[in-house]
Amino acid sequence: MRKLLRGIVDFRNRVRPVARETFARLALGQNPDVLFIACSDSRVAINVFASTEPGDLFVVRNPGNIVSPAAADGFSVADESEAAAIEFAVGMLKVRDIIVCGHSSCGAMTGLVRGRENVPAPHLKSWLRHAERALERIADRAAPGAADQLSQANALLQLEHLRSYTLVERAEKANGLRLHAFWFDIANAEVLAYDPDQGRYVPLDEEQAKRLLHPDER
């Protein structure tokens, strides 16, 4: 808490005077181009590894970077907050990209790989059911690194959940909305992006970044 408060005071004294014009503009409205769905983990510092500014990203964070899927009627089968964020970002803000970002050493994925039935926290135990199908995509739950493999598989599963929403499916087909799976390797401070052509996560270098851009952004 002390570090948080010191940071706010520093922002007020040092940053606020030079950033006031930017925030005054943002007070009139937002125009982010990316919906970024990430884990709540404190080590996943999006603004650090993505070098983003206020107004760039519409962010949703929860344990395990999970999106509960939509049922046949188009409504979320569970928590409404993620669904509401998707509706707002895609339907009203007209974001052009959605990124689901998993990460290494994820506590939620570690709990899941050890067995959801063993998770002691009841709400987390229930929430993780929306990632459980990703277990089918890893070879050995007991193998070293299984939680990281699960985390990568889970990010891809959540893209499928996103597409279960009619709004997302329509925007992807009609408006060029694009969905991406990223993965943050904490120990190496490396961001990886899933490359469908290679069928694996690869470092997000300059060449990979160009591939992910819309044609009018290159």
MOWO-V419268 format. One record per helix or strand of 2 or more residues. SS is the DSSP state (A for helix, B for strand). FROM is the first residue (numbers start at 1). TO is the last residue. If there is no record, write none. Layout:
SS:FROM:TO / SS:FROM:TO
This chain:
A:2:26 / B:34:39 / A:46:49 / B:57:62 / A:80:92 / B:97:103 / A:107:113 / A:116:118 / A:122:130 / A:132:137 / A:146:163 / A:166:174 / B:178:185 / B:190:195 / B:200:203 / A:206:212 / A:215:217
